[in-house]
C-alpha cells in the first residue's frame, strides 16, 4: 500500500531477492502484467557486482518514452522459489523494479483481486 496526499493506493508490490557475487538482498518490485521484461535499477546490478555493461544493450519502450538498459541473466527469489530469468538493468529506473511477462509471469500464475486487496502468486509447473 502507498499513501499519496492522504489517499491510499494499493499497488501489486513484492520483495524480490537477488543473488550475486556480493551476496543477496531484497528489492521491491511492481508486478506488471503489461511489461515484457523484468526491469530494475542499475544500482541493483552494481550492488551485486555484476558486469552488466558487457551484456547486450537493449531499448526499453514505455509510457515515459524510450530508454536503454542491459539485458542480463539473473538469479531471483520470491518466498521459497528461486528461478533464473533475464533482467534489464536501466538508469531510467530509480527506485523499485518491475516484474514482467518473460521474466516473471512465465514462471508464476498471478491472480489480482483488487476489491479484496489480494494478489495471489503461485509457481507454475514447467
C-alpha positions in Angstrom: 0.0 0.0 0.0 1.2 3.5 -0.8 -0.2 6.8 0.5 -0.1 9.8 -1.7 -1.6 13.1 -0.5 -3.7 11.4 2.2 -5.1 8.9 -0.4 -4.3 5.1 0.0 -3.2 3.4 -3.2 -2.9 -0.4 -3.4 -0.1 -1.5 -5.7 1.0 -5.1 -6.5 4.4 -4.9 -4.9 6.5 -7.8 -3.8 10.0 -8.2 -2.3 12.3 -10.0 -4.7 15.6 -11.3 -3.5 18.6 -11.1 -5.9 21.7 -13.3 -5.6 25.1 -12.3 -6.8 28.8 -12.4 -6.1 28.4 -9.8 -3.3 25.6 -11.7 -1.5 21.9 -11.4 -1.5 19.5 -8.6 -0.9 15.8 -7.7 -1.4 14.4 -5.1 -3.7 10.7 -4.1 -4.1 9.2 -4.8 -7.5 5.9 -3.9 -9.1 4.1 -7.0 -10.6 3.2 -5.6 -14.1 1.3 -7.8 -16.5 1.8 -5.2 -19.2 5.6 -5.3 -19.0 7.5 -7.6 -21.3 10.7 -7.9 -19.2 11.9 -7.6 -15.6 13.4 -4.1 -15.3 15.5 -3.0 -12.3 17.7 0.0 -11.4 21.4 -0.2 -12.4 22.2 0.2 -8.7 21.0 -3.4 -8.1 23.5 -4.7 -10.7 26.2 -2.6 -9.1 25.4 -3.9 -5.7 25.5 -7.5 -6.9 28.9 -6.7 -8.6 27.5 -7.8 -12.0 29.5 -7.0 -15.1 26.3 -5.7 -16.7 27.9 -3.4 -19.2 29.4 -6.3 -21.0 25.9 -7.7 -21.7 23.6 -6.9 -24.6 22.3 -3.3 -24.7 18.6 -3.1 -25.4 15.9 -0.4 -25.9 13.0 -0.1 -23.4 9.8 1.5 -24.6 7.2 2.5 -22.1 4.8 5.2 -21.0 7.6 7.7 -20.4 9.1 7.1 -23.8 12.3 5.3 -24.8 15.3 4.5 -22.7 18.0 1.8 -22.7 19.5 -0.8 -20.4 21.5 -4.1 -20.3 19.8 -7.5 -20.6 21.5 -9.7 -18.0 20.7 -13.3 -16.8 19.9 -13.2 -13.1 19.0 -15.4 -10.1 15.9 -14.2 -8.3 13.8 -15.5 -5.4 10.2 -14.9 -4.3 9.5 -16.6 -1.0 10.8 -20.2 -1.2 11.1 -20.2 -5.1 14.3 -19.5 -7.0 14.4 -19.0 -10.7 16.8 -17.8 -13.4 15.4 -15.1 -15.7 16.6 -12.2 -17.9 16.6 -8.8 -16.2 17.1 -5.4 -17.9 19.2 -3.1 -15.7 18.5 0.5 -16.6 19.4 4.0 -15.4 15.8 5.0 -16.3 14.6 3.1 -13.3 15.4 4.7 -10.0 13.6 3.0 -7.1 11.7 -0.1 -7.4 11.9 -2.8 -10.1 9.2 -4.2 -12.3 8.4 -7.9 -13.0 7.1 -8.6 -16.5 5.9 -11.4 -18.8 9.2 -13.1 -19.9 11.0 -13.0 -16.5 8.1 -13.5 -14.1 4.7 -14.4 -15.5 6.4 -17.2 -17.5 7.2 -18.8 -14.1 4.3 -17.8 -11.9 0.5 -17.6 -12.1 -0.8 -14.3 -10.7 -4.4 -13.6 -9.6 -5.2 -9.9 -8.9 -8.3 -9.3 -6.8 -8.2 -5.5 -6.2 -11.5 -5.3 -4.4 -10.2 -7.7 -1.8 -6.7 -6.1 -1.8 -5.3 -9.5 -2.6 -2.6 -10.7 -5.1 -2.2 -14.5 -5.2 1.1 -15.7 -6.7 1.7 -19.4 -7.4 4.6 -21.2 -9.0 3.8 -22.6 -12.4 4.6 -26.2 -13.2 7.0 -26.0 -16.1 
